[in-house]
Amino acid sequence: MNLHEFQAKELLTRFGIMIPRGRLAASGAEAASVARRLNVREFVVKAQIQAGERAAGGGIRFATSPDEVGTIAAEIIGRRLMTNQTGPAGEEVRWVYIEEAVPVVRSFYCAAVVDRSRGQLILVTRDRDDERSAGCGDGTVLPLEIVGSTARGDFDRAASPFGFEPVQRSLFAKRLSQIAEAAVSLDAILVEISPLALTPSGDFVALDAKVTIDDHALFRHPDIAALQDVNEGEDNDSVMLAADRHQINYLKLDGDIGVVVNGAGLALATLDLLHQAGGRAANFMDIRTTATSLDIAYAFGLIATNPQVRSVLVNVHGGGMQRCDTIADGIGIAFRRFGCSVPIVVRLAGNNAEFAATRLKSYGVSVVETADMWQAVNTAVQLATLKAA
């Protein structure tokens, strides 16, 4: 689970890591009001999307007055911000984070990250100023030993390449220890601060932060899990992880035909047939055999609430543990919860196929029944085309 910058920073303060004063805003007027309350000389207006390189896309801008903060925020909120990490579609900006601008003497990259090749947590540090000027900054990679709920490592050694005075070196090592502690305590696979800024006062302040929590450990952090609803839907990885918890392999695509399929092989074959018929899938979906009707309802809800979908293709072959009526019940539950304003084309085969068709009718789901895959695919493509006209 990926967190927004403002959420990550709030968590890191629990471990003693210093951050600039700031608050979230959802409109230009609110941003100007936040800036007035901060009462500082210079501000930073930061788009809150879950992608890096925001500055290059115009998502991080400086201002010298509350009115200017409000103007910039109004320009950013509601637009789709595109960076090298978002892809060509970009991500919609729903909030901006208004911060006090902090003067920087030196800046560093610091991250505790799970190294999958080593099977352990490591701490990576680099001098960002050297990196920009010479293409490669001095730094260290420090393996961390996890003992109970603490991370142990030679943090003084990790701070040694940067030429600090003794007091600064001790404080930098303390920040590294705090980053490692945060990673272990939060069950994070990544805690990244870039930049960690050395200020004229001699302190180290986190100007930006990124935290990714191990999705399988969220049950230990209900306060963080509660943030899932805030983050979910604007980031494809977050949606995939949420679907995974519901026993669904799901990937959003850029087409207009929603696809409900059980089995990865059948799902890929369905996408191939759609392409041959001139259609484009809005998603890849593989319903696992362990999925319940409520899990399937969640998956169908992802399609029913997707505004780019113009028709839905349900291509199901019941067998073994996954019967057709279980999938039909899931669709029915989702239909009652979310509705569905686009035509639904259904091809059911295998275990309990006829009963599944009856179940769909009992839920009031209006469907176009088809006899085989090719007919189902062509019908879904035709209906999507008519809907677009």
C-alpha positions as CSV (number, residue, x, y, z in Angstrom):
1,M,0.0,0.0,0.0
2,N,1.5,3.3,-1.1
3,L,0.9,6.4,1.0
4,H,0.7,10.1,-0.1
5,E,3.5,12.4,1.0
6,F,1.4,14.1,3.7
7,Q,0.5,10.7,5.2
8,A,4.0,9.4,5.1
9,K,5.4,12.5,6.8
10,E,2.8,12.3,9.5
11,L,3.8,8.7,10.2
12,L,7.5,9.6,10.3
13,T,7.1,12.3,12.9
14,R,6.1,9.5,15.3
15,F,9.7,8.3,15.2
16,G,11.2,11.8,15.8
17,I,11.9,12.7,12.2
18,M,11.5,16.5,11.6
19,I,9.3,17.8,8.8
20,P,8.4,21.3,7.7
21,R,5.2,22.8,9.0
22,G,2.4,22.2,6.5
23,R,-1.2,21.3,6.0
24,L,-3.4,19.7,3.3
25,A,-5.9,21.7,1.1
26,A,-8.5,20.7,-1.4
27,S,-9.2,24.0,-3.1
28,G,-7.4,27.3,-3.9
29,A,-9.3,29.2,-1.2
30,E,-8.5,26.6,1.4
31,A,-4.8,26.6,0.3
32,A,-4.6,30.4,0.8
33,S,-6.2,30.1,4.2
34,V,-3.6,27.4,5.2
35,A,-0.8,29.7,4.0
36,R,-2.1,32.6,6.1
37,R,-2.1,30.4,9.2
38,L,1.4,29.2,8.5
39,N,2.6,32.9,8.5
40,V,6.0,32.3,6.8
41,R,7.9,34.2,4.1
42,E,8.0,31.5,1.4
43,F,5.7,28.5,0.7
44,V,5.9,25.3,-1.3
45,V,2.7,24.1,-3.0
46,K,2.9,20.3,-3.7
47,A,0.5,18.2,-5.7
48,Q,-0.4,15.0,-3.8
49,I,-0.1,12.1,-6.3
50,Q,1.6,8.8,-5.8
51,A,4.4,9.3,-8.2
52,G,7.8,10.9,-8.2
53,E,9.3,13.7,-10.3
54,R,6.4,16.0,-9.6
55,A,8.5,19.1,-9.9
56,A,9.3,18.4,-13.6
57,G,5.6,18.2,-14.3
58,G,4.8,21.4,-12.6
59,G,3.5,19.7,-9.5
60,I,5.8,21.4,-7.0
61,R,5.9,25.2,-7.1
62,F,7.1,28.0,-4.8
63,A,5.1,31.1,-3.7
64,T,5.8,34.2,-1.6
65,S,2.3,35.1,-0.5
66,P,-1.0,33.4,0.6
67,D,-2.8,34.8,-2.5
68,E,-0.1,33.3,-4.8
69,V,-0.5,30.0,-2.9
70,G,-4.2,30.0,-3.6
71,T,-3.7,30.8,-7.3
72,I,-1.2,28.0,-7.8
73,A,-3.3,25.5,-5.9
74,A,-6.4,26.4,-8.0
75,E,-4.3,25.7,-11.1
76,I,-3.0,22.4,-9.9
77,I,-6.1,20.8,-8.2
78,G,-8.3,19.0,-10.7
79,R,-5.7,18.7,-13.4
80,R,-4.0,15.5,-14.5
81,L,-0.3,15.7,-13.6
82,M,1.9,13.7,-15.9
83,T,5.5,12.6,-14.9
84,N,7.9,9.9,-16.0
85,Q,6.3,7.7,-13.4
86,T,2.6,8.2,-14.1
87,G,2.5,7.2,-17.8
88,P,0.9,9.3,-20.5
89,A,-2.5,9.4,-18.8
90,G,-1.1,11.1,-15.7
91,E,-2.8,11.2,-12.3
92,E,-5.6,13.6,-11.2
93,V,-4.6,15.9,-8.4
94,R,-7.2,16.0,-5.6
95,W,-5.2,17.8,-2.9
96,V,-2.2,20.0,-2.5
97,Y,0.1,20.1,0.5
98,I,1.1,23.6,1.6
99,E,4.5,23.7,3.4
100,E,6.9,26.2,4.8
101,A,9.8,26.5,2.4
102,V,13.0,25.4,4.2
103,P,16.5,26.7,3.2
104,V,18.9,23.9,2.3
105,V,22.6,23.7,2.8
106,R,23.0,20.1,1.6
107,S,20.6,17.4,0.6
108,F,20.7,13.6,0.9
109,Y,18.8,10.5,-0.3
110,C,18.1,8.1,2.5
111,A,15.9,5.0,2.2
112,A,15.3,1.8,4.2
113,V,14.1,-0.8,1.6
114,V,13.6,-4.5,1.4
115,D,16.3,-6.0,-0.9
116,R,14.5,-9.0,-2.3
117,S,17.7,-10.5,-3.7
118,R,19.3,-10.5,-0.2
119,G,16.1,-11.2,1.6
120,Q,16.7,-8.4,4.1
121,L,16.2,-4.8,4.9
122,I,19.0,-2.4,3.8
123,L,19.6,1.2,4.4
124,V,20.8,3.3,1.3
125,T,22.3,6.8,1.6
126,R,23.6,9.1,-1.0
127,D,24.7,12.8,-1.3
128,R,22.1,14.2,-3.8
129,D,24.3,17.3,-4.5
130,D,27.3,15.2,-5.6
131,E,24.9,13.0,-7.6
132,R,23.6,16.0,-9.6
133,S,27.1,17.5,-10.2
134,A,29.1,14.3,-11.0
135,G,26.5,11.8,-12.0
136,C,27.1,9.6,-8.9
137,G,27.1,10.6,-5.3
138,D,29.1,9.1,-2.5
139,G,27.0,6.8,-0.3
140,T,26.6,3.6,1.6
141,V,24.5,0.5,1.6
142,L,24.0,-0.8,5.1
143,P,22.4,-4.3,5.7
144,L,20.1,-4.1,8.8
145,E,19.6,-6.8,11.4
146,I,16.1,-7.0,12.7
147,V,16.0,-8.1,16.3
148,G,12.4,-8.2,17.7
149,S,10.8,-4.9,16.7
150,T,14.1,-3.0,16.2
151,A,16.6,-2.6,13.4
152,R,20.3,-2.8,14.2
153,G,23.1,-1.4,12.1
154,D,26.3,0.7,12.2
155,F,24.6,4.0,11.5
156,D,27.7,5.9,12.4
157,R,29.6,4.1,9.6
158,A,26.7,4.9,7.2
159,A,27.1,8.6,8.0
160,S,30.9,8.6,7.6
161,P,31.4,9.3,3.8
162,F,29.8,12.7,3.9
163,G,32.5,14.8,5.8
164,F,30.3,15.9,8.6
165,E,31.5,17.6,11.8
166,P,31.0,15.3,14.8
167,V,27.8,16.9,16.0
168,Q,26.2,16.8,12.5
169,R,27.5,13.2,11.9
170,S,25.8,12.1,15.2
171,L,22.5,13.7,14.2
172,F,22.6,12.3,10.7
173,A,23.2,8.8,12.1
174,K,20.3,9.4,14.5
175,R,18.0,10.2,11.5
176,L,19.2,7.0,9.7
177,S,18.4,5.0,12.8
178,Q,14.9,6.6,12.9
179,I,14.3,5.7,9.3
180,A,15.2,2.1,10.0
181,E,13.0,2.0,13.1
182,A,10.1,3.4,11.1
183,A,10.5,0.7,8.4
184,V,10.5,-2.1,11.0
185,S,7.7,-0.7,13.1
186,L,5.4,0.1,10.2
187,D,6.1,-3.2,8.3
188,A,7.2,-1.1,5.4
189,I,8.9,-2.4,2.3
190,L,10.1,1.2,1.6
191,V,10.7,4.3,3.7
192,E,12.4,6.9,1.5
193,I,13.3,10.5,2.4
194,S,14.6,12.5,-0.6
195,P,15.7,15.0,0.1
196,L,16.7,14.8,3.7
197,A,18.0,18.4,4.0
198,L,20.7,19.9,6.2
199,T,19.4,23.3,7.2
200,P,21.4,26.4,8.1
201,S,20.5,25.7,11.8
202,G,22.3,22.4,11.6
203,D,19.3,20.1,11.7
204,F,18.2,17.4,9.2
205,V,14.6,17.8,7.9
206,A,12.6,15.5,5.7
207,L,11.4,17.7,2.7
208,D,9.8,14.8,0.9
209,A,8.9,11.3,2.0
210,K,7.6,8.1,0.4
211,V,6.3,5.1,2.4
212,T,5.1,1.8,1.1
213,I,3.5,-0.7,3.6
214,D,3.6,-4.4,3.1
215,D,0.0,-5.2,2.1
216,H,0.1,-8.5,3.9
217,A,0.9,-6.8,7.2
218,L,-1.9,-4.2,7.1
219,F,-3.9,-6.3,9.7
220,R,-1.4,-5.2,12.3
221,H,-1.9,-1.5,11.4
222,P,-5.7,-0.8,11.3
223,D,-5.0,3.0,11.4
224,I,-3.0,2.8,8.2
225,A,-5.3,0.3,6.6
226,A,-8.1,2.9,7.1
227,L,-6.3,5.2,4.7
228,Q,-6.8,2.6,1.9
229,D,-10.2,4.2,0.9
230,V,-8.5,7.6,0.5
231,N,-5.7,6.2,-1.7
232,E,-7.5,3.5,-3.6
233,G,-8.6,4.1,-7.1
234,E,-6.2,6.8,-8.1
235,D,-3.3,4.5,-8.4
236,N,-3.4,1.2,-10.4
237,D,-1.0,-0.6,-8.0
238,S,-3.3,0.2,-5.0
239,V,-6.3,-1.1,-6.9
240,M,-4.4,-4.3,-7.8
241,L,-3.4,-4.9,-4.2
242,A,-6.9,-4.3,-2.9
243,A,-8.3,-6.7,-5.6
244,D,-5.6,-9.2,-4.5
245,R,-7.1,-9.2,-1.0
246,H,-10.4,-10.2,-2.6
247,Q,-8.8,-13.2,-4.4
248,I,-8.9,-11.3,-7.8
249,N,-6.1,-10.7,-10.2
250,Y,-7.0,-7.4,-11.7
251,L,-5.3,-4.8,-13.9
252,K,-6.9,-1.7,-15.3
253,L,-6.4,-1.2,-19.1
254,D,-7.3,1.7,-21.4
255,G,-10.2,0.1,-23.3
256,D,-14.0,0.4,-22.9
257,I,-15.2,-3.2,-22.5
258,G,-15.2,-4.4,-18.9
259,V,-14.2,-8.1,-18.6
260,V,-15.3,-10.6,-15.9
261,V,-13.5,-13.9,-16.4
262,N,-12.4,-16.8,-14.1
263,G,-9.0,-18.4,-14.9
264,A,-5.9,-16.6,-16.3
265,G,-5.9,-18.7,-19.5
266,L,-9.5,-18.0,-20.3
267,A,-8.9,-14.3,-19.4
268,L,-6.0,-14.0,-21.9
269,A,-8.0,-15.8,-24.6
270,T,-10.9,-13.4,-24.1
271,L,-8.6,-10.4,-24.5
272,D,-7.2,-11.9,-27.7
273,L,-10.7,-12.4,-29.1
274,L,-11.7,-8.9,-28.2
275,H,-8.7,-7.6,-30.0
276,Q,-9.5,-9.7,-33.1
277,A,-13.1,-8.4,-33.0
278,G,-11.9,-4.8,-33.0
279,G,-12.6,-4.1,-29.3
280,R,-10.5,-3.0,-26.4
281,A,-10.7,-4.4,-22.9
282,A,-11.0,-1.9,-19.9
283,N,-9.3,-4.5,-17.6
284,F,-7.7,-7.8,-17.2
285,M,-9.5,-10.0,-14.6
286,D,-8.8,-13.5,-13.3
287,I,-11.2,-14.7,-10.5
288,R,-9.4,-17.2,-8.4
289,T,-11.1,-20.4,-7.3
290,T,-11.0,-19.3,-3.7
291,A,-13.0,-16.1,-4.4
292,T,-16.4,-15.8,-2.6
293,S,-19.5,-14.1,-4.0
294,L,-18.6,-11.0,-1.9
295,D,-15.1,-11.0,-3.4
296,I,-16.6,-11.2,-6.9
297,A,-19.0,-8.3,-6.0
298,Y,-16.0,-6.2,-5.2
299,A,-14.4,-7.0,-8.5
300,F,-17.5,-6.3,-10.5
301,G,-17.9,-3.0,-8.6
302,L,-14.5,-1.9,-10.1
303,I,-16.0,-2.3,-13.5
304,A,-19.5,-0.9,-12.8
305,T,-18.0,2.3,-11.4
306,N,-15.4,2.8,-14.2
307,P,-16.7,5.7,-16.3
308,Q,-14.8,4.6,-19.4
309,V,-16.7,1.2,-19.6
310,R,-19.4,1.1,-22.3
311,S,-20.2,-2.7,-22.1
312,V,-19.4,-5.6,-19.9
313,L,-18.5,-9.1,-21.0
314,V,-18.9,-11.9,-18.5
315,N,-17.1,-15.0,-19.8
316,V,-17.3,-17.8,-17.2
317,H,-16.6,-21.5,-17.2
318,G,-17.6,-23.1,-14.0
319,G,-15.7,-26.1,-12.7
320,G,-14.2,-27.6,-9.6
321,M,-14.4,-25.2,-6.7
322,Q,-15.6,-22.2,-8.7
323,R,-19.2,-22.7,-9.8
324,C,-21.0,-20.3,-12.2
325,D,-23.7,-19.5,-9.7
326,T,-21.1,-18.2,-7.2
327,I,-20.0,-15.7,-9.8
328,A,-23.6,-14.8,-10.7
329,D,-24.3,-14.1,-7.0
330,G,-21.3,-11.8,-6.9
331,I,-22.5,-9.9,-10.0
332,G,-26.0,-9.6,-8.5
333,I,-24.7,-8.3,-5.2
334,A,-22.6,-5.7,-7.0
335,F,-25.5,-4.8,-9.3
336,R,-27.8,-4.0,-6.3
337,R,-25.0,-2.0,-4.6
338,F,-23.6,0.0,-7.6
339,G,-26.1,-0.5,-10.4
340,C,-24.8,-0.8,-14.0
341,S,-25.8,1.6,-16.7
342,V,-24.1,-0.3,-19.6
343,P,-25.2,-3.5,-21.3
344,I,-24.0,-6.8,-19.8
345,V,-23.2,-9.7,-22.2
346,V,-23.0,-13.1,-20.6
347,R,-21.5,-16.4,-21.7
348,L,-21.9,-19.2,-19.0
349,A,-20.6,-22.7,-19.4
350,G,-19.8,-25.6,-17.1
351,N,-20.9,-26.3,-13.5
352,N,-24.3,-24.7,-12.6
353,A,-24.4,-22.6,-15.7
354,E,-28.2,-22.7,-16.1
355,F,-28.7,-22.1,-12.4
356,A,-26.4,-19.1,-12.6
357,A,-28.6,-17.6,-15.4
358,T,-31.6,-17.9,-13.1
359,R,-29.7,-16.3,-10.2
360,L,-28.9,-13.3,-12.4
361,K,-32.5,-12.8,-13.3
362,S,-33.5,-13.1,-9.6
363,Y,-31.2,-10.2,-8.8
364,G,-32.9,-8.1,-11.5
365,V,-29.8,-8.1,-13.7
366,S,-30.7,-7.5,-17.4
367,V,-28.2,-9.4,-19.5
368,V,-27.7,-10.5,-23.1
369,E,-27.1,-14.2,-23.1
370,T,-24.9,-15.8,-25.7
371,A,-24.1,-19.4,-26.8
372,D,-20.3,-19.2,-27.2
373,M,-17.3,-17.1,-26.7
374,W,-17.1,-15.6,-30.2
375,Q,-20.7,-14.5,-30.1
376,A,-20.2,-13.0,-26.7
377,V,-17.2,-11.1,-27.7
378,N,-18.7,-9.7,-30.9
379,T,-21.9,-8.7,-29.1
380,A,-19.9,-6.9,-26.4
381,V,-17.9,-5.0,-29.1
382,Q,-21.1,-4.0,-31.0
383,L,-22.9,-2.8,-27.9
384,A,-19.8,-0.8,-26.8
385,T,-19.7,0.8,-30.3
386,L,-23.4,1.7,-30.1
387,K,-23.0,3.2,-26.6
388,A,-20.1,5.4,-27.9
389,A,-22.1,6.7,-30.9
